[in-house]
Amino acid sequence: MAKKLNVTPRKQALQSRSRETVDVILEATARILVKEGYDRTSTNKIAQAAGVSIGSLYQYFPNKEALVAAVITKHTDAMMELIRSTALRVAQLPLEASARELVRVMIEAHGIAPKLHRVLTEQTPRVGKTAYMEKVDDEAIRLVRAYLEIHRDELCVDDLDLAAFIAVTTVEALTHAAVLRQPDLLAQPHFVDEVTSVVFRYLSVPDGKSRKRTRLSA
C-alpha cells in the first residue's frame, strides 16, 4: 500500500512576520505551478522564487504536496468569501436580479487566476483535498438553499434541496468547463447572461402559469 502523503503544515504562522513569509511562499508556489506545471514544480524552485532559504520553507511545509494543498485552501477560501458576501447582499432582491448576480459572482470566483484554478483543480485528488472541496460545494448549496427558501413564492420547484443542488451544480459544471476549455468566456457578459437564463428558467414561475411544475409521468 502506498504511503499516505503528509500535507499538513509543520507549524502555523502566528506572528505577522511569519504570516508574511508564508504568504510569500504560497504566492511563489502559485506562480511556479502556473509557469512550470505540477510535475516540474519543486520546493527548491518555490524557495528561490519566494526569496527564502529552503530551510525556511521546510519550517512551515514538509513537502511540495503540502504547499499545493495550502494554495488550494487559500484560493478556494477567497472564492467562497466572495460568494458568501454576495449571497448576503442579494438575499432580498427579486429572483431574476439576484440569480444573475449570484451566477455572475460564481463565475467571477472561478475567474480568480483561472490558469491557477485549472492546475489546482487537476491536483486536488493528488494532494488529498477532495473532502475539503466537497465541503465547499456543500456550503455553496446551503447558501443557495437558504436564498430559495426566502423566495419560495417566486419558484416553480417544490423540492428546494434538489433545486439548490441542480442550480449550483449547473453553474459549477458550465463554469468549470469554461475554465478548462474556453477561459475567455469568463470575462464575457453574455456568458453570465446565458448561464443565468438556464438557472432562472428552471427555477422561476412562467408568466401566466401555475406555480407548480407539471411532473412527467413515468
Secondary structure, 3 states (H helix, E strand, C coil): CCCCCCCCCCCCCCCHHHHHHHHHHHHHHHHHHHHHCCCCCCHHHHHHHHCCCHHHHHHHCCCHHHHHHHHHHHHHHHHHHHHHHHHHHCCCCCHHHHHHHHHHHHHHHHCCCHHHHHHHHHHCCCCCCHHHHHHHHHHHHHHHHHHHHHCHHHECCCCHHHHHHHHHHHHHHHHHHHHHHCHHHHHCHHHHHHHHHHHHHHHECCCCCCCCCCCCCC
